[in-house]
């Protein structure tokens, strides 16, 4: 719901602080409203509640694997409020998206985890996650993106 935009931004900022990336969290409620709740959303969000209070969120979008010839889900962000951890909220968010993958006959469910985040790595492994250490992430942004677009 568009009314959840402020809450989603709060979760994003809390996740960024946890990941020591608060300086990169620039999304506004207007951005979230436009991109998640506009006329043609390309990204989606699940909010988990515990006793009627928001406990965490999963922000995701569809991907496509040319190797599999099938769509998948990319989990961009998963965050559970520290006061709500240990209640199964993170697992419930993962299970919900895994069920969507099965229901929609999607081929993959993927996400990044920071290499220093041992609690999350162990949690993901316990859920069947396999670390893909042979891949290196590539990013082009800011001035470099502008230069590349002019090449």
C-alpha positions as CSV (number, residue, x, y, z in Angstrom):
1,X,0.0,0.0,0.0
2,X,1.2,3.5,-0.8
3,X,0.6,4.4,2.9
4,X,3.5,2.0,3.7
5,X,6.1,4.1,1.9
6,X,7.4,5.9,5.0
7,X,7.7,2.6,6.9
8,X,9.6,1.0,4.0
9,X,12.0,4.0,4.0
10,X,12.5,3.5,7.7
11,X,13.3,-0.2,7.2
12,X,15.7,0.8,4.3
13,X,17.5,3.3,6.5
14,X,17.8,0.8,9.4
15,X,19.2,-1.9,7.0
16,X,21.7,0.6,5.6
17,X,22.8,1.6,9.1
18,X,23.3,-2.1,10.0
19,X,25.3,-2.7,6.8
20,X,27.4,0.4,7.5
21,X,26.0,2.0,4.4
22,X,23.8,4.7,5.8
23,X,25.5,7.3,3.6
24,X,24.1,5.5,0.5
25,X,20.5,5.3,1.7
26,X,18.9,8.1,-0.3
27,X,15.5,6.7,-1.2
28,X,12.6,8.9,-0.2
29,X,8.9,8.0,0.5
30,X,8.1,9.7,-2.9
31,X,10.6,7.3,-4.6
32,X,9.1,4.3,-3.0
33,X,5.5,5.4,-3.7
34,X,6.4,6.0,-7.4
35,X,8.3,2.7,-7.9
36,X,6.3,0.3,-5.8
37,X,2.8,1.7,-5.9
38,X,2.7,3.6,-9.2
39,X,0.8,2.5,-12.3
40,X,3.4,0.0,-13.5
41,X,5.5,-1.2,-10.6
42,X,8.8,-3.1,-11.4
43,X,9.6,-3.8,-7.7
44,X,7.6,-5.2,-4.9
45,X,7.6,-5.4,-1.1
46,X,6.3,-7.7,1.5
47,X,5.9,-6.4,5.1
48,X,5.8,-8.9,7.9
49,X,3.9,-8.1,11.1
50,X,4.1,-9.5,14.7
51,X,1.2,-8.8,17.0
52,X,0.0,-6.2,14.6
53,X,3.3,-4.3,14.5
54,X,5.6,-4.1,11.4
55,X,8.5,-6.4,12.1
56,X,10.4,-6.5,8.8
57,X,10.3,-6.3,5.1
58,X,11.5,-8.0,1.9
59,X,11.9,-5.9,-1.2
60,X,12.2,-7.9,-4.5
61,X,11.8,-7.9,-8.3
62,X,11.7,-10.4,-11.1
63,X,14.8,-11.4,-13.0
64,X,15.4,-13.6,-16.0
65,X,17.9,-16.4,-16.5
66,X,18.9,-17.0,-20.1
67,X,20.6,-20.2,-19.1
68,X,17.3,-21.6,-17.5
69,X,15.0,-19.8,-19.9
70,X,12.9,-18.8,-16.9
71,X,12.2,-15.9,-14.6
72,X,13.3,-15.8,-11.0
73,X,13.1,-13.5,-8.0
74,X,15.9,-11.2,-6.8
75,X,15.6,-10.3,-3.2
76,X,17.1,-6.8,-3.0
77,X,16.6,-6.2,0.7
78,X,15.5,-8.3,3.7
79,X,15.4,-6.7,7.1
80,X,13.9,-7.6,10.4
81,X,13.8,-5.1,13.3
82,X,16.3,-6.1,15.9
83,X,13.6,-6.2,18.6
84,X,11.6,-8.7,16.5
85,X,14.5,-11.0,15.6
86,X,14.2,-14.6,16.7
87,X,10.5,-14.8,16.0
88,X,10.7,-16.4,12.6
89,X,10.0,-13.2,10.7
90,X,13.0,-13.4,8.4
91,X,12.3,-17.1,7.6
92,X,8.6,-16.3,6.9
93,X,9.6,-13.6,4.4
94,X,11.9,-16.0,2.7
95,X,9.3,-18.8,2.7
96,X,6.7,-16.5,1.2
97,X,9.0,-15.6,-1.7
98,X,10.0,-19.2,-2.2
99,X,6.4,-20.2,-2.3
100,X,5.8,-17.5,-5.0
101,X,8.7,-19.0,-7.0
102,X,7.1,-22.4,-6.9
103,X,3.6,-21.1,-7.6
104,X,4.8,-19.1,-10.6
105,X,7.2,-21.8,-11.8
106,X,10.2,-19.5,-11.4
107,X,13.7,-21.0,-11.7
108,X,15.7,-19.1,-9.1
109,X,15.5,-17.1,-5.9
110,X,18.7,-15.1,-5.4
111,X,20.2,-12.3,-3.3
112,X,23.4,-10.8,-2.0
113,X,24.8,-11.0,1.5
114,X,27.8,-9.0,2.8
115,X,30.7,-11.3,3.3
116,X,31.2,-10.1,6.9
117,X,27.6,-10.7,7.9
118,X,28.2,-14.1,9.4
119,X,24.8,-14.4,11.3
120,X,22.9,-13.8,8.0
121,X,25.2,-16.1,6.0
122,X,24.7,-18.9,8.5
123,X,20.9,-18.3,8.5
124,X,20.8,-18.4,4.7
125,X,22.8,-21.6,4.6
126,X,20.4,-23.1,7.1
127,X,17.6,-22.3,4.7
128,X,19.3,-24.1,1.8
129,X,21.2,-21.0,0.4
130,X,24.4,-21.7,-1.5
131,X,27.0,-19.0,-1.5
132,X,28.1,-18.2,-5.1
133,X,31.7,-17.1,-4.3
134,X,32.9,-17.5,-7.9
135,X,31.0,-14.4,-9.1
136,X,32.1,-10.8,-8.7
137,X,29.6,-8.1,-8.6
138,X,30.0,-5.2,-11.1
139,X,28.5,-1.8,-10.6
140,X,28.6,1.4,-12.7
141,X,27.0,4.5,-11.3
142,X,27.3,8.3,-11.0
143,X,29.8,9.9,-13.2
144,X,31.1,6.6,-14.5
145,X,27.6,5.7,-15.7
146,X,27.2,9.1,-17.4
147,X,30.5,8.6,-19.2
148,X,29.6,5.1,-20.3
149,X,26.3,6.3,-21.7
150,X,28.2,8.8,-23.8
151,X,30.7,6.2,-25.2
